[in-house]
Amino acid sequence: MSLKVVYLITGANRGIGFGLTAVLAARPNTVVFAGTRDPAAQSLKDLAAKYPNVHAVKLTSGDKADNEAAIAEIQKTTGQLDVIL
């Protein structure tokens, strides 16, 4: 069993999604995948620079290809996904 908890946060580049991403990133033993339509958003770049456990992934609710690519990235990076918010 892994000691890390892996999160996928939707809408992670602003508002509540960004707030959740920032709070979870500061916790020990967490990996946060920041799901957003714009993974190059400056807010996420800044957060990932501060917390190397943050990974931005392209996630678009209506785009199956984007979502499958995000899940593939999570699988490749951590091999698990524990919580989706």
HUVENNOR-V306904 format. One record per helix or strand of 2 or more residues. SS is the DSSP state (alpha for helix, beta for strand). FROM is the first residue (numbers start at 1). TO is the last residue. If there is no record, write none. Layout:
[[SS;FROM;TO] [SS;FROM;TO]]
This chain:
[[beta;5;9] [alpha;15;25] [beta;30;36] [alpha;42;50] [beta;54;58] [alpha;64;77] [beta;83;84]]
